[in-house]
């Protein structure tokens, strides 16, 4: 089982590069839209040089304002262009997986999950083909879902080995209306990556593991694919180290 990845926005890497190299940290790199507009081929080449110790990598694609299941074809077009920008960087850095948001909000789609699926497939089929060419897996993260049926349906409709789930413990804890066991029964076969953080269910606080109300012991008891990517989604170096210590105590 590989050491966990630590989530970091691309623009923050230079600030922490000495620590990253010294600790030989595995990374999940977040490319927001601003970073994608500013990044150059030289920037990507420099990052590759700085990561010459051979870390395990994953990416997090942009998500603000994007909608992979949009009814409006032009919105999907912009969304796909952003996703394609990330995959072009993936061709150089070769992450194991790229995390994307599903874009599903039940009230926005008036509970019409079939409409969302129909439009989503137009996006994900193309993304998945390109990711497969690069040897990269696509992991769809739970966000506002209060139960897992739409994500399970998307997995069944795609039905391909490099397309799966990034299960986010903090988002489950904040938004779910059904027990953890129901999520795991539905999504266990598809889990490729984990986003590990905690909260007290009042907001998406990204606290270190064990400093909120999520039941990590039960979660890891239910998790079947223990060899998936573990990503610590902390908002500071100190919180990442707290989660690392907690994870080592209960899993590694």
C-alpha positions in Angstrom: 0.0 0.0 0.0 1.6 3.3 -1.1 1.9 6.3 1.2 -1.0 8.7 1.0 -1.1 11.7 -1.4 -1.3 15.2 0.0 -3.6 17.6 -1.8 -2.0 20.8 -2.9 -3.0 23.5 -5.4 -0.5 23.9 -8.3 0.2 27.5 -7.5 1.3 26.6 -3.9 3.8 23.9 -4.8 6.8 26.3 -5.1 6.2 27.5 -1.5 6.5 24.0 -0.2 8.8 22.4 -2.7 11.7 22.0 -0.2 9.5 20.2 2.2 7.9 18.1 -0.6 11.3 17.0 -1.9 12.8 16.4 1.5 9.9 14.2 2.6 9.5 12.7 -0.9 5.8 13.5 -0.6 3.2 11.8 -2.9 0.9 14.5 -4.3 -2.6 15.2 -5.5 -2.2 18.4 -7.5 -5.2 20.7 -8.0 -5.3 22.7 -11.2 -7.9 25.4 -10.9 -9.0 27.5 -13.9 -6.7 30.3 -12.9 -3.7 28.0 -12.8 -4.7 26.5 -16.2 -4.8 29.9 -17.7 -1.4 30.9 -16.4 0.5 27.6 -16.7 3.1 27.2 -19.5 4.9 24.2 -20.9 8.0 25.5 -19.1 6.1 25.5 -15.8 5.1 21.8 -16.3 8.6 20.9 -17.3 10.0 22.6 -14.2 7.5 20.8 -12.0 8.5 17.5 -13.6 12.2 18.2 -12.8 11.3 19.1 -9.2 9.5 15.8 -8.8 12.5 13.8 -10.0 12.3 11.6 -6.9 9.4 9.7 -8.6 6.4 10.4 -6.4 3.0 8.8 -6.9 0.8 11.5 -8.4 -2.9 12.2 -8.8 -4.6 15.4 -10.2 -7.7 17.2 -9.2 -9.4 18.9 -12.1 -11.1 22.3 -11.9 -14.8 22.4 -10.9 -16.0 25.9 -10.1 -18.8 26.9 -12.6 -18.2 23.7 -14.7 -21.0 21.2 -15.4 -20.1 17.9 -17.1 -23.8 17.0 -17.2 -25.0 20.4 -18.5 -28.1 20.6 -20.6 -26.6 23.6 -22.4 -24.2 22.1 -25.0 -22.0 25.2 -24.9 -21.5 24.9 -21.1 -20.5 21.3 -21.7 -18.0 22.5 -24.3 -16.3 24.8 -21.9 -16.3 22.1 -19.3 -14.7 19.6 -21.6 -12.0 22.2 -22.7 -11.0 22.7 -19.0 -10.9 18.9 -18.5 -8.8 18.5 -21.7 -6.3 21.1 -20.4 -5.7 18.9 -17.3 -5.3 15.8 -19.4 -2.7 17.5 -21.6 -0.7 18.1 -18.4 -1.3 14.5 -17.4 0.4 13.5 -20.6 3.6 15.0 -19.3 3.4 14.1 -15.5 1.5 10.8 -15.8 -0.7 10.8 -12.6 -2.3 7.6 -11.7 -5.8 9.2 -11.5 -7.6 12.5 -12.1 -10.4 13.5 -9.8 -13.5 15.3 -11.3 -16.7 16.5 -9.7 -19.9 15.0 -11.0 -21.9 18.3 -11.2 -25.1 16.6 -10.0 -27.4 18.6 -7.8 -30.8 17.0 -7.5 -32.8 20.2 -7.2 -31.0 21.8 -10.2 -32.1 18.8 -12.3 -35.5 18.7 -10.7 -34.8 15.1 -9.6 -34.4 14.1 -13.3 -31.3 11.9 -12.9 -31.9 10.4 -16.4 -31.4 13.8 -18.0 -28.2 14.3 -16.0 -26.9 10.9 -17.0 -27.7 11.4 -20.7 -25.7 14.7 -20.8 -23.0 13.4 -18.5 -22.2 10.5 -20.8 -21.5 12.9 -23.6 -18.7 14.4 -21.5 -17.3 11.4 -19.7 -17.1 9.0 -22.7 -14.6 11.4 -24.4 -12.7 12.1 -21.2 -12.4 8.4 -20.5 -11.1 7.6 -23.9 -8.4 10.2 -23.7 -7.5 9.1 -20.1 -7.3 5.5 -21.2 -4.9 6.5 -23.9 -2.7 8.1 -21.3 -3.0 5.2 -18.8 -4.8 7.4 -16.4 -7.9 6.6 -14.3 -10.9 8.9 -13.9 -12.4 9.2 -10.4 -15.7 11.0 -9.9 -16.1 12.6 -6.4 -19.2 12.7 -4.3 -20.0 16.3 -3.5 -23.6 17.4 -2.7 -25.1 13.9 -3.1 -27.2 13.0 -0.1 -27.4 9.3 -1.2 -25.3 7.3 -3.8 -27.8 6.2 -6.5 -26.9 8.7 -9.1 -23.2 7.9 -8.8 -23.9 4.2 -9.0 -26.0 4.7 -12.1 -23.2 6.7 -13.7 -20.7 3.9 -13.0 -23.0 1.3 -14.4 -23.7 3.3 -17.6 -19.9 3.9 -18.2 -18.9 0.4 -17.3 -15.2 0.7 -18.0 -12.2 -0.2 -15.8 -10.5 3.2 -15.7 -13.7 5.1 -14.6 -14.6 5.0 -10.9 -15.3 6.8 -7.7 -13.3 9.1 -5.4 -15.1 8.7 -2.1 -14.9 11.9 -0.1 -15.4 11.3 3.7 -16.0 15.0 4.5 -18.6 15.5 1.9 -20.4 12.3 2.9 -20.3 13.5 6.5 -21.8 16.8 5.7 -24.4 16.0 3.0 -25.5 12.4 3.4 -29.0 11.5 4.5 -28.4 7.7 4.5 -25.9 5.6 6.5 -22.4 4.9 5.4 -23.1 1.3 4.9 -25.6 2.1 2.1 -22.9 4.2 0.3 -20.4 1.4 0.6 -22.8 -1.3 -0.6 -23.5 0.8 -3.7 -20.0 2.2 -4.5 -17.4 -0.3 -3.1 -16.8 -2.0 -6.4 -15.9 1.3 -8.1 -13.7 3.1 -5.5 -10.4 4.2 -7.0 -9.4 7.0 -4.6 -10.3 8.4 -1.2 -10.4 12.0 -0.1 -9.8 11.9 3.7 -10.8 14.8 5.9 -13.2 15.5 8.7 -15.8 18.0 9.9 -18.5 18.5 12.6 -21.3 18.4 10.0 -21.8 22.2 10.2 -19.6 23.0 7.1 -17.0 21.6 4.9 -14.2 22.4 7.3 -11.4 20.0 6.0 -10.3 19.2 9.5 -7.6 16.6 10.1 -8.8 13.0 10.3 -10.2 12.2 13.8 -11.0 15.9 14.6 -14.6 15.7 13.5 -17.5 13.3 13.6 -16.8 10.9 10.7 -16.4 7.3 11.7 -13.1 6.3 10.1 -12.8 3.0 11.9 -16.2 1.9 10.4 -15.3 3.3 7.0 -12.0 1.3 6.7 -13.8 -1.8 8.0 -16.3 -1.5 5.1 -13.8 -0.5 2.4 -13.0 -3.4 0.1 -10.3 -1.9 -2.1 -7.6 -1.0 0.5 -5.0 -0.4 -2.3 -6.8 2.6 -3.7 -5.2 6.1 -3.7 -5.4 7.7 -0.2 -5.4 11.5 -0.4 -5.3 13.8 2.6 -7.3 16.9 1.9 -5.9 19.2 4.5 -5.6 23.0 4.2 -2.3 23.4 6.0 1.0 21.4 6.3 0.3 20.9 10.0 -3.1 19.4 9.4 -1.7 17.2 6.7 0.8 15.8 9.2 -1.9 15.2 11.8 -3.9 13.2 9.3 -0.8 11.3 8.2 -0.2 10.3 11.8 -3.9 9.3 12.3 -4.0 7.3 9.1 -0.8 5.4 10.0 -2.3 4.6 13.4 -5.5 3.1 12.1 -4.6 1.7 8.7 -1.0 1.4 7.8 
